Amino acid sequence: MTGDKILFAALFALLTAQFIKFLLAILQQRRLNFRPLLTTGGMPSSHTALTVCLTTDVGLTHGFDSTFFAMCVVFTMIVMYDAAGVRRAAGRQARVLNQIVDELSTSLHVSEERLKELLGHTPLEVFGGALYGIVVAMLFYSHFAKG
């Protein structure tokens, strides 16, 4: 039963982080835009929120000196590194390739299929996801510890 609560908290962090992106996009763009609900990138990092919530909840439940917690920390570090490092670099490369295609399409009539540029996160977005994941884990843990 404990595993279900931990999984539920982590999935809740993921889904609500995506919803926060949706709300922030409405505030920034002053129009309804459903894309942030289903896309990567943006504040907060929902993948980071998911893994940090999972890791925090596992630490609170099984102990911060448990093997489960250690495995979660490694998993979370990989996700956070990927979000802010590898995927962000791929997004920058996509931006450059899109510029090249734009320039070639006018002179050589090359296909204009564009690559997705917003793949990763800034360090601040990853930090925001981590902080949000910790908060969600603490709230779920304190709620389920009482009941």
Beta strands, then each sheet from edge to edge (+ up, - down):
end
